[in-house]
């Protein structure tokens, strides 16, 4: 015979099981995607940020980081923010500019004088306005910006002046702002797939390319090039972006927490990239390559004559405000 006491004990047991399983039921799983390798700071610091956010929300959120284009190329993961297939990404402003062109002004050649100038910009009013414009257009939220590296040129032809690039067969990504400097100096550009660049340089399909020093070292382009030309034409950077739908799930405190954590992760990755770059000039010299400085103003003047801000959807007034940022 079932007594009143038995019913009470059974009820207490069920309540205990329900309470124990409540946190698991409440847990939200999120996807964080990017296109970089697992060895790169952009991945390791994303993993740190994901784990830190989980820890500081008592595992309310579990974020899995998908590196190396596992969830698609950069175009795909940007689209995934709207489609709901990803929750968080790290991606360049050149891709954000497809939705809100003004934010891409940071890719106009020679916008930034140094990584320090870029970092000062990320704390400025013009940065807040451009990122807010992107947020208003898409609903997605940029929470942090990481220094990716300063893009320089490698070549089998010595280059000291802009005119030395005339007729140069050069691989450049098929991104209008990336093409601006080489084309303004007369180079013949071609958008060879990144995975095929080493072979193209080796067999002479192209004789030059441009990338940050860390990429030139990682992909061993220095093995098939004779010159490193410190053009510094674009100080590249990546944004941490949270999808509109995901951001809406966060409480106000969680939003502040994610901003804090993502900005700390960005600072950590930036520090590592800067340290690596500082070592690489001597590394390339030791490998027997010629390392050349350029007259920055000469190249900038050529770009100004060759392309306009408006043809990219940028606003010169924004560029002028970035130039005025103190660092």
Secondary structure in CASP SS format (residue, H / E / C, confidence):
PFRMAT SS
TARGET T0000
AUTHOR 0000-0000-0000
METHOD secondary structure of the structure
MODEL  1
X C 1.00
X C 1.00
X C 1.00
X H 1.00
X H 1.00
X H 1.00
X H 1.00
X H 1.00
X H 1.00
X H 1.00
X H 1.00
X H 1.00
X H 1.00
X H 1.00
X H 1.00
X H 1.00
X H 1.00
X H 1.00
X H 1.00
X H 1.00
X H 1.00
X H 1.00
X H 1.00
X H 1.00
X H 1.00
X H 1.00
X C 1.00
X E 1.00
X E 1.00
X E 1.00
X E 1.00
X E 1.00
X E 1.00
X C 1.00
X C 1.00
X C 1.00
X C 1.00
X C 1.00
X C 1.00
X C 1.00
X H 1.00
X H 1.00
X H 1.00
X H 1.00
X H 1.00
X H 1.00
X H 1.00
X H 1.00
X H 1.00
X H 1.00
X H 1.00
X H 1.00
X H 1.00
X H 1.00
X H 1.00
X H 1.00
X C 1.00
X C 1.00
X C 1.00
X C 1.00
X E 1.00
X E 1.00
X E 1.00
X E 1.00
X E 1.00
X E 1.00
X C 1.00
X C 1.00
X C 1.00
X C 1.00
X C 1.00
X C 1.00
X C 1.00
X H 1.00
X H 1.00
X H 1.00
X H 1.00
X H 1.00
X H 1.00
X H 1.00
X H 1.00
X H 1.00
X H 1.00
X C 1.00
X C 1.00
X C 1.00
X C 1.00
X E 1.00
X E 1.00
X E 1.00
X E 1.00
X E 1.00
X H 1.00
X H 1.00
X H 1.00
X H 1.00
X C 1.00
X C 1.00
X C 1.00
X C 1.00
X H 1.00
X H 1.00
X H 1.00
X H 1.00
X H 1.00
X H 1.00
X H 1.00
X C 1.00
X C 1.00
X C 1.00
X C 1.00
X C 1.00
X C 1.00
X C 1.00
X H 1.00
X H 1.00
X H 1.00
X H 1.00
X H 1.00
X H 1.00
X H 1.00
X C 1.00
X C 1.00
X C 1.00
X H 1.00
X H 1.00
X H 1.00
X H 1.00
X H 1.00
X H 1.00
X H 1.00
X H 1.00
X H 1.00
X H 1.00
X H 1.00
X H 1.00
X H 1.00
X H 1.00
X C 1.00
X C 1.00
X E 1.00
X E 1.00
X E 1.00
X E 1.00
X E 1.00
X E 1.00
X E 1.00
X E 1.00
X E 1.00
X E 1.00
X E 1.00
X E 1.00
X E 1.00
X E 1.00
X E 1.00
X C 1.00
X C 1.00
X C 1.00
X C 1.00
X C 1.00
X C 1.00
X H 1.00
X H 1.00
X H 1.00
X H 1.00
X C 1.00
X C 1.00
X C 1.00
X E 1.00
X E 1.00
X E 1.00
X C 1.00
X C 1.00
X C 1.00
X C 1.00
X H 1.00
X H 1.00
X H 1.00
X H 1.00
X H 1.00
X H 1.00
X H 1.00
X H 1.00
X H 1.00
X C 1.00
X C 1.00
X C 1.00
X E 1.00
X E 1.00
X E 1.00
X C 1.00
X C 1.00
X C 1.00
X H 1.00
X H 1.00
X H 1.00
X H 1.00
X H 1.00
X H 1.00
X H 1.00
X H 1.00
X H 1.00
X H 1.00
X C 1.00
X C 1.00
X C 1.00
X C 1.00
X E 1.00
X E 1.00
X E 1.00
X E 1.00
X E 1.00
X H 1.00
X H 1.00
X H 1.00
X H 1.00
X H 1.00
X H 1.00
X C 1.00
X C 1.00
X H 1.00
X H 1.00
X H 1.00
X H 1.00
X C 1.00
X C 1.00
X E 1.00
X E 1.00
X E 1.00
X E 1.00
X E 1.00
X E 1.00
X E 1.00
X E 1.00
X E 1.00
X E 1.00
X E 1.00
X E 1.00
X E 1.00
X E 1.00
X E 1.00
X E 1.00
X C 1.00
X H 1.00
X H 1.00
X H 1.00
X H 1.00
X H 1.00
X H 1.00
X C 1.00
X C 1.00
X H 1.00
X H 1.00
X H 1.00
X H 1.00
X H 1.00
X H 1.00
X H 1.00
X H 1.00
X H 1.00
X H 1.00
X H 1.00
X H 1.00
X H 1.00
X H 1.00
X H 1.00
X H 1.00
X H 1.00
X H 1.00
X H 1.00
X H 1.00
X H 1.00
X H 1.00
X H 1.00
X H 1.00
X H 1.00
X H 1.00
X H 1.00
X H 1.00
X H 1.00
X H 1.00
X H 1.00
X H 1.00
X H 1.00
X H 1.00
X H 1.00
X C 1.00
X C 1.00
X C 1.00
X E 1.00
X E 1.00
X E 1.00
X E 1.00
X C 1.00
X C 1.00
X H 1.00
X H 1.00
X H 1.00
X H 1.00
X H 1.00
X H 1.00
X H 1.00
X H 1.00
X H 1.00
X H 1.00
X H 1.00
X C 1.00
X C 1.00
X C 1.00
X H 1.00
X H 1.00
X H 1.00
X C 1.00
X C 1.00
X C 1.00
X H 1.00
X H 1.00
X H 1.00
X H 1.00
X H 1.00
X H 1.00
X H 1.00
X H 1.00
X C 1.00
X C 1.00
X C 1.00
X C 1.00
END
